[in-house]
Amino acid sequence: MKQIEITLKVNNKARRATVAPRLLLSDFLRRDLHLHGTHVGCEHGVCGACTVIVDNLAVRSCLMFAVQADGCEVTTVDSLGSINKLHPLQQAFWEEHGLQCGFCTPGMLMVAIELLSKNPNPTEDEVREAISGNLCRCTGYQNIVKSVMSAAKKMQAVTEAAA
């Protein structure tokens, strides 16, 4: 099968690869780039565990081919923070018990990142709407909503302190 060369930016790092035309972005990220933070659940775009940000929009990486990301900027959950310095959203998920098994967490974090980048002060209803396309079988969503609301406050405080 013919291979296609792609060039993209992943987590602020320029990447070049030669891929099969039908290679899913989720598989490219996990297998080729070894970015295992992006989870693959249903592989049908239903669960949202594979959500990443492509050119500032949350997308299901299991529904997108890697070749479609050619020329794009992709951000995965792997870029948010580190074990020594969590991103405020990750910190809020930990503090507010927004995760249990953790399988849905990468997708939840990424849709929340998109929401907070566009709306730094969302209402609870706006948070619920933003995460409505992501499935969680453990938490009942309440603590996820609390986590995003808490992160919004933390991130606003940092922004205001810097101003």
N, C-alpha and C positions, 0 to 999 in steps of 0.2 A: 504494500500500500504506500502511496506517495506520502512523504513527510513534508511538513510545512514549518518554515522558520518563523518564530514569533519573537518579538521584543516587547517587554512590558516592564513596569516598575511594580515590585511586590514589597510591601512594607518599607518603602523608601529606598529600595535597592534595585538598581537596574538588572534585569535578567534577560537572557537570550537563550532560546531553546529550540530544538527541532522536535516537533510533535506530530502524532497522527491526527488527521482532521477530526476524528470523532472522539478524541481524548477529552473527557470532562475536566472542567476547571478544578473541581474538587479532587479528582485523581491526580492531576498535574501538581497541585499544591502539596498534597500528602505524599505522593510517591516520588515525584521528580525533585521537588524542592524540600522535602522532609519537614514540612510545616504541618505537624499533626494536631495542632489546636483546632483546626476546622474539622468538625465531626461529620460523618456521613451516616444518616439514619435511613430514611425511606427510599432514597434515590429517585423520588418522584416529585420533589418540590413541595411536599405536603408538610413535613415536620419542621423545617427551618433550621435544623441543627448545622447545616452546611453554609449558613449565611455569611457572606463576606461583603465588603464594600468595594464596588467597582466604580471609579470616577464619581465618588461621593454618593452613590446610591446602593442601598442594601439589595443584594441579589442572592438567589439560590445557586450556589456553585455547582450543584448536581444537575442543574438545568442549562448550564452554559458550557459551551466547548472552550477549551483553552485557546483555540485560534480566534475566538470572538473577543478575547481579552488582549489581542495584539494591539499595541499602542496605548493601552489603558494603564491606569494606576489602580492596583489592587491592594486592599488593606485587610489583613486577617487578624484574628484574635491574638495570634502569636506576637503581634507588635504592641499590644496595649501596655503591658507592664512586665515587671520581672518579679521573681520570688522575693527579692529584697526591697523592691519599690513598686507596689501595686498601683495601677491606674485608679483614680478616684472611683470609677464605676466598679472595678473589681473589689476595691476596699469596701464599698457600700454593699455589694452582694455578700461579702463575708460577714460584715457587721450585722446586716439585716436578715441573715439566713435565707438569702435569695436562691440558694442552690441546695440540692440534696444529692442526687446521684451525680449531677454535673454534666450529664450527656447533652442536655439542651442548652447549657450555659453559654457556650461560644456563640451560638446563633442569637440567643437573647441579648448578650452583650453587644453584638454587632448591630442589631436593630435599634438598641438603645443608643449606641454611639451615633447612628444616623439621626435619630430623633433629636438628641441633645445638640447635635451640630446645627440643626435647623431651628430648634426651639429649645433654648437653654432653660426655660421655665415652664415646663409642660404641666398641665393639670393631670389629675389621676386618670380621668377619662381619656386624655390624649395618650398617656402611657399605655393604658389598656388597649387602645386602638392600635398603637404601634406594635405591640407584642402579640396581637391577636392572631397573626399568621404563624406563630411559633408554638409548637406543642410541648407541654411539660406534663409528665405523668406522675410527678412526685409532689410538687409544692402547692398546687391549688392556686398559683399565680399571685396570691396576696403579698407574699414576701418579695417576689420579683418586682411588683409594682412599688412596694416600699423602698426597695433597693434603688430603683431608678430615680424615685423622688428624692431620696437622700443624696444620691450622686449629683443630681441637678443642683441641690443646695451647696454641696461641697465645691463643685466646679464653678458655681457663680461666685462663691466667696474667694476663690483663688483668682478669678478674673477681676473682681472688684479690688482686691488687694494689689494686683499688678497695675491697676489704672492710676 
